[in-house]
Amino acid sequence: MVLIEAQQHGIACISADCPTGPDDIITLESGYLYEPGDIDQLSGILQRCIYAPTVPFDPRKIRALSSRFAEGNYFENVERSLNMINTSNRKG
């Protein structure tokens, strides 16, 4: 949730690419993912952020990307997914 909240404010995020979650939220346009435990990779990302803090992220685009997780959109997506499952179960 904290990643989504940050993005809703236009803040790019950095996260370990753990098995569930971050790769659904963070894209190339909204932040960085690093392999869990890869301190060198994380260090490189942090150095990049220090020396070029605004490149290549556009806060307006980050906010726009996060809109799919807004409450209304989120529940619409869940409902659509459940309807697709229900429809495929009827056919099978």
Buried (B, 14 or more C-beta within 10 A) or exposed (E): EEBBEBBBEBBBBBBEBEEEEBEEBBEEEBBBBBEEEEEEBBEEBEEEBEEEEEEEBBBEBBBBBBEEBEEEEEEEEEEEEEEEEEEEEEEE
